[in-house]
């Protein structure tokens, strides 16, 4: 017997910026950076599903044009988009960043130039179009990394290195594994900032509801110290599951637009990197993932973090793109194939069947839309009894069956998104 679930709301801190365009304008003007008339400015944009990224990019373009500059967009995303120029442009277009919408050209290429290596133990590369520009602006979200934790994690510094260095730089840095990501990228970023034309970084922090909470224009000489501050804001506002122990977590969708590894290890407690210690919490026996987002373009990196997936998800996998991303990262466990079930219901049945000696009616189950949206979730009776009296929990539904007659999960509508 599969337990019924009830929908609840987790009330996180939810301040956000409504007028994105005005904020971008004030930040660029307040930065003090000067843009010469007719100067060609490359705007580096990555492959993550950042809230309002199309508006942020468009506002940046319009502000530069108002100052007399000639901005263009450069995809800054390592091996994503199948590590092809066309694929990376398609990733940006999937986020609404089209030439028609932003009013500026997108120059996508996998060609790079080499920056002087000096004392570094590895080579350093820069996107060819960006290197030929008169200046560069880097736009990225600052957030907790899915592979490691350190002083700086995922943000502007990483994009300066792996994003702008394209596939060739991604291969170069990932050769060093976690050491390369945690220790070498900050050093390499300082090197890139010294030897390139990066004029400004635009750092973004989102709240627990995937809304734009902070936008800050940062000059290169203070980029590292400012990113540390923004990462701390991110950590304080991260969403999480309301309990630390589960028999089953059902994830409706995974994808590159949700997190770099498809399913955020900071939420699931699964890292799956060889020689890296797994987090102590949350402790989840089995994970089911039922679908892959369209914005992933078939890239199912992270499917190895699940125990069961559906045939619907399997049929959407582009194995060439997935394996290129997996091999570039060197974290092979994350690309391994889980057990494939015909329907959502069958996947859940398989998962509960292999949870050990549990009583199905009182099993600890949570269903989430994805690992980015945890404001509204479904919980089983056992979990509900544990959390119902917490001051940030609000019940917004009744206990109901999870599946329709075809064995598919009923629609998960996010009322707050």
Secondary structure, 3 states (H helix, E strand, C coil): CCCCEEEEEECCCCCCCCCHHHHHHHHHHHHCCCCCCCCEEEEEECCCCCCCHHHHHHHHHHHHHHCCCEEEEEECCCCCHHHCHHHHHHHHHHCCCCHHHHCCCECCCCCEEEECCCCCCCCEEEEHHHHHCCEEEEEEECECCCCCCCCCCECHHHHHHHHHHHHHHHHHHHCCHHHHHHHHHHHHHHHHHHHCCEEEEEEEEECCCCCEEEEEEECHHHHHHHHHHHHHHHHHCCCCCCCCEEEEEEECCECCCCCCCCCCHHHHCCCCCCCCCCCCCCEEEEEEECCECHHHCCCCCCHHHCCEEEHHHHHCCCHHHHHHHHHHHCCHHHHCCCEEECCHHHHHHHHHHCCCCCCHHHCCEEEECCCCCCCEEEEEHHHHHHHCCCCCEEECCCCECCECCCCCECCCCCCCC
